[in-house]
Amino acid sequence: MQVIYDAHTDTLTIIFREVAIADSDEQSPGIIFDYDDQGDLVALEILDASRRITQPTQMMYQLVGYQVATKSKVPVPVGQLA
């Protein structure tokens, strides 16, 4: 997953999967959903992001139900740590 904020265009894009976009749908003014050829959501674009999002240049990312293994630094589901 990739999150991109473009200050020049004031656009926030969240890419869930890097695949070709087959269709786009403006769900509401300035909110665009991108779909692959199977109809799965692959990206979300928010126009005029600074007007719609409190702090478009900051992001907090949380993994719920995961913890980081101390040796490998790779997130693994809780209960699967050796």
Secondary structure, DSSP 4 states (H G I P E B T S, - for coil): -EEEEETTTTEEEEESS-S---EEEEEETTEEEEE-TTS-EEEEEETTHHHHSS-TT------TTEEE-TTT--EEETT---
